[in-house]
């Protein structure tokens, strides 16, 4: 039987973990402090060690570095209620087998313990980013929801490598912040972080922007210019909105990623590309590959480590935390200091946030400037963003009134339409047309994503576009 040692100062958590692991046939010992942990390890080495981070007599991760150095074959699983990116990165630096943010599912814990045991006593390789990163509290990612914990764990595992990362997610979810966090936590942090938005560059200038150009390479090229690959030498190159890159330019980028070398436009000298690539998109690249709009081989070159960012709708637990963070940021930048009332927080959590975190940041800045009172209430928020209904307002009221108003309008404009058998189709069209248009706009004109969100197939969506004369939004 395997021996699992648990170190946590919360008696209830120790009891629950011990009961769950004993049901799986493990022998479980528990301690509540680092002092007791040292005594337990002096008596014998367990097969797996589980430890909290915040303990009454010290920091669990700091102590685990000593334990890992002394017992390199001992698998360590870190538990923590301090669910931040910094904690995840510190656990990865330690070489922990797994990091589980509290509260965690006991089945997930059981699988982690089983995986640690199956590893057969082979020590995990510990990455060694700069030591001062372990205590960095200025990282830009905010949130403690389960969705963000997954993001933190992926980031923590890739920062010690140079693997290419493809960050996907809706506009406003913070893709560039993730790219910056990967750079700032990596061994390349002392070198430049260079970002380029592929959607903002004219098609005929993309190669010159990426790879640079020589004097006289084209009309207007009066001097040699270094491209983004040269500017980011030794650091990270962030290719934002990579899904908007023209397919002819994709071929040149693919060659650079394959060979690690490039030449400037109009140049003959080969230059070594010493950069880490992080790409981002709000598009469905697999759908674009299927449609012939994106090279399949380039997609696989970029999609080495996929990281999908959750929308703000998927991380409701973070809404209040983010709102207060942005208000605090506004105060630091000289705007009036504001706080949120309980009903204001409830209203923010009820909002759909189509613009995600960027929308929230902008709203908090407007509130900091325009709100009259130091404590912002729900009415102040409604006045600025046309907020959704409060829980006391029945969901059907607004829609019911809209249908009745539509019938009144039809009765005035085309009375025969109320009795000629066309009424149902007229009403459905009035609802379906703005619904489809809104979903297409939300997904950047991507018909496959919009159809999936609506729960219909793509052919049905295309027929509706023709039926209702809906123009696709410009990406």
N, C-alpha and C positions, 0 to 999 in steps of 0.2 A: 504493500500500500504506500502511496505517495504522501509525503508530509508537506503541508502548506502552513506557512507562518504568516499571520495577519497582524499588522501594526496600525491601529486606529484608536483615537482617544474617545470615540463615540461608542458607548457600550451597546446601544441598540444596533448599530451597523455591524459591530463585531459579531453579535449574536446571529443576526440574519445571514451574514456571509458564512459563518461557521456551520449553521444548520443546512444551508444550501449545499456547501461543499461536502459535508459529511454524508448527505444523501447520495452523493456521487461516489462514495467509497473512500474519500480522502481522510487522512488524519489531520486535524486542524488544531493549531495552537494559536492563541491570541495574546497580544500585549497592547498596552495603551500609551507607551512613551518610547523615546529613543533609548533611554537608560535600560528599560526592560528588554528592548530589542537587542541591545549589545549583550546582555546577560544570556538571552535565548540563543544567540548565534555562537556564544562561547561554549554552550553546552553541545551544540551540534548544528550542522548546516541543513536547512530544509531543502526540499526539492523545488519549491517555488516560494517567493517572498512577495506579499502584497503590502504596500505601505501608503498611508496618507501623506500629504505634503505638510499641512499645518498641524504640528504636534506641540504639546505643552512645553517641551524642553528643547525645541529646535525645529529646523527645516528638514523635512524628510528627504527631499531630493539632494540637498547638500550632504547629508549623511550617507545616502545611497552611493554617492560617488566614491566614498571611502570603502563601502562594502563591496562595490563592483570591482574596485582595484584589488581588494583582498581575496574576493571569491568571484573571479571572472566567469565561471561556468554557471553561476546561480541566476536563473531567470527572475527578473524583477518586474512586477506589475504596479504601476503608480495609479493611485486613486486620488481624486481631488475635487473639492467643491469650489476651488478657485479656478473657474472654467475660462481661462484666457488663453490667447495664443502663446503668451510667454510661458505658461505652465506646460503646454504641449511641447514647445520647443525645448524647454529644459529637460523634460522627460526623454525626448529624443537624443539630446546631447549625452544624457546618462547612458544611453544604450538600453533603455527599458524595453522589455518585450512588448508591453502594451501600456497605453495610457487610457484610463476610463474616467471620464468626468462624472461627478455625482449630480443627480441620481442616475444610476445605471441599472440595466435589466440584469437580473440574476442569471438568466440564460446566457447573456453576453459574457458575463464574468466566468461562468462555467466553461464556455468555449475558449476563453482566453487562457484559463488555467490548463485545460486539456492541450491547447496548442503549445504552451510553454513546456509542459512535460514531454510532449512529442518531439520537441526540439532536440532532445537527447543530451542535454547538458552542454550544448555548443553555445558559447557566449556570443551575444549580439555585438556587432561592430559598433562602437561608439563614435559618433562624429564629433569633431572638435571645432565648432565655430568659435569666433573670438569670445573670450570669457565674459566681457562686459555685456554681451547680449543677454545673458541669463537674467539680469536684473532690469532690462530695458522695459520701462512702463509707458513709453511714448509710441508704441506701435499703433497704427491707424485703425485696426479692425476692432470693432466693438460688437459684443453680443455673446450671450451664454446659452443660447438655445441649442437643442440637439443638432439642428441643421448646421449651425456654425461650428459646433464641436468637430463634426466630420471635416469641415474645411480646415480647421486648425491642425487636425491630425495629418492630413495630406501635406500641408505646408511644412509641418515639422519634419516629415520624412523626406522631403525633397531638397531642403535647404543645404544639406551637406553634399549634394550631387550637382552635376551640371546638366541633368536631364531636361529636355524641352518640355514645357508645361503648356497645355491648351486650356485656358480659362473660358468657360461659357456661362451665359446667364443673360437675363433681360437687361436692357439699358437702365443704368442707375443702381445696379446692385453692388458696385465697388470693384470692378475687375482690375482697374489700374491700381487700386489700393493693395489688392492681393499681389499683383506683380511687384510692387514696391516692397511689400513685406518679404517676399521671397528673396529679392535682391539684398535688402538691408540685413537679413539674417544669414546670408550666405558668405562664403569666403571671398566673394567678389565685391563686398560692400564698400571697399575703399576706392573702387573704380567707378566710372560713370554709369548711371541709369539713364538710358536714352529711350524716349517714347516717340512713336510715330503713328499717326492715325491714317490708315490706308484709305479711308473713305474721304479724306479731306485733300488728297493730292490729285491733281490732274493726271489722267491716264498716261500722257506722254512724258511726264516728269518723274514717274515712280522709280524707274531704274536709277536715274541720276540722284534722287533723294536717298535711296538705299545704299548705293555703291559709290556715289561721288562721280565727278566728271573732270576731265582735263580741259585746259584752256583751248577754245576753238572746237570743242567736241560737237557743238551745235550752235545755232544762231543765238546770240546773247550770252554765250559762255565766255566771258572776258577773262576769267582766271580759274585756276584749279580750285575745286571745292571738295572737301572730304564728305563722304556720305555717312549715313547713320551707323553702318557697320564699323567704319573707322572711328567715328566719334565714341562709340561704345566699347572700344578695344579694352579687353580685360574685365569688362563689366557685363551688364545685362541690356539686351535690346528688346523692347516691348513693342510688339506689332499689334496695335489695337485695330479692331474691326477688320480682321484678316479676311473675313468672308466677303468683303467688298473689293478685294484685290482683283484686277482684271486677269483673266486666265492666261494671257500672253506673258504678263509679268510674273505669274506664278511659276512658269518654267525656269526663269532665271533664279528665282529664290530657291527653288528645289535643288538646282545644281549647286548652289552655295552650301546648302545644308548637307548635301551628299558628299561634297569634296572638301568642305571647310576652307575654300579659297574663292576669291573673286577678283575681277579687274574693274577699274573705273570705266565709265562711259568714255570712249575715245582713247583709252589707255591700253598698254600692252603688258605692264608689269603685274605679276600675280601677287596679291596681298593675302596674307593668312587671316582668316576670320576667327579671332579669339573673343567670342561673345557667348553668353548664355541666352537662349531664345525663350521668351515667354510671349505667347500669342493669345489674343482674346477675340471673342465674337458673340454677338447676340443672335446670330443666325444658326439654323440647323445645318451644319456642314455636311452631314451624311446625306441629307435631302438634296443639298446642292451638288454633291458628288453624283447622286443618282440622276439629277437633271442635267448633268454635263456642264455645270457652272463652276465646279471646283475640282482640281486635279486630285484623283484618288491617292496617288503616290505622295503628293504633298500633304494631304490630310493625315496620312499615317506617319509622316515625318514629324508633323507638329503634335499629333495626338499621342505622344509617348506617355505622358502623365496627364490624363484628363481630370479637370477639376471644375465641377458645375456649382455655381454659386446659387443659393436659394433666393427666391424673391422675398420681399419683406412680408408678403402675405403668408409665406411658409415659416416665418420666424416671429410670430406674434408676441412671443415672450420677450423679444428684444425691443419692442416698440417704445416702452416707457424709458428703458435704459438709453436708447439712441436719442430720444427727444431731449432728455435731460443733458446728455453729453453735448448736443449741438447748442443748447441754450448756454451751457457753461463755456463752450468755445466762443460763442458770440460775446459773452461778458469779458472774456480774456482779451478779445479784440477791440474792446472799448464800447460795445453796445450795452444798453441797460440790462442789469441782471434780472432775470425772470424765473418764476417757478410755475409749476403746473398743479392745478387743483385735481382732486380725485375724479370729478366728472370730465375734466379735460383729458385726462389719461384714458378714461373709458371711451371717449369719443375718438381719440387717436387710434385706439385698438380696433374700433369698428370700421375705420376707413379702409378702403381697398388698396390704396397706395399703388396706382398704376405706374407712377414714376419711381417707385422703390425708395431707396435710402436717399438718393439725390433729391427727390421731391420733399422728403421729410426735412432734410437739411435746409432747403430753401424756405419751407414753411416756418421753421423755427427762427430763421433770421428775420423774416417778415414780422413774426410775432414779437421778437425782441425789440424791433423798431417801432411798430405801430400799436401794440397793446397799451392800453391806458394804465392798467394796474400792474403792480409787481407780481401778483398771483394771477396767472392766466386761467380763465374759466372756459367752459365749453362754448358759451355764447361768443366769446372773442374768436375762438377757432372757427366756428360756423360762419362768422362774418367774413373770414378771410379765404376760406376754401370751399364753402358750400358743402359742408360735411354731410356724411350719411345720416340716416335717421337714428334717433336715440332708441334704446331698447323699449321705451314706453310707447313709441309710435308703431302701430301695426304695419307689418311689411306690405300688406295688401292695399293700404289706404292710397298711397301715391299712385300705384299702377291702376287701381280701380277707377280713380278719378280721371286718369289719363284716357282710359278706354271710353268712359262716359263722355268726356270732352270730344273725343274723336267722333263718336256717334252723333253728337250734337252738330259738329262741323259738317259731317257728311249729310246730315239731314237738311242743313241750310244750303250746301253747295250742290248736292246731287240727290234730291229726295228719293228718286227712283232707285238709287243704289241700296236703299234699306230694304227693298222688297224684290229685287230682280235676281236674287240668287248669287250675287257677286260679293256680298258683305263679308263672308268669312275670309275669302282671299284678300280683300282690301285690308282688313284688320291685320291679318297675318303679315302682309307686306309691310304695313306701317311699323310692325314690331321687328320683323326679320331684317329689313334693310339697315336700320341703324345698328342692330346687334352685330350683323356680319361686318359692317364697315368698321365698327369699334374694335372688333377682335382682329381684323386684318391690320388696323393701325397699331394695335398693341403688340402684334408679332412681326412688325416691320414689313408687312406685305407678304409674309411667308404663308402660302396657302395651306401647306401640309400642317404646320403648327396650328393655324387658325381652325382648320377642320377638326384636328384632334381635340382642341380645347372646346369646340362646340359640340363634339360627340357625333359628328357626321363624317362621311367619307369625302375624299377630295373631289370626286366626280360630282357629288351632290352640291358641294360648295361652288364648283365652277358653274353648274346649272343655275344656281341662285344668283351668282354674279351677273349672268346673262339676263335672267328673268327681271332682276331689279335694276339693271343698268348701273351697277356699282363699278366705279373705276378703282383700280388698285392704287394704294398710297405709294408715293415715291419714297424709296428707301433713302 
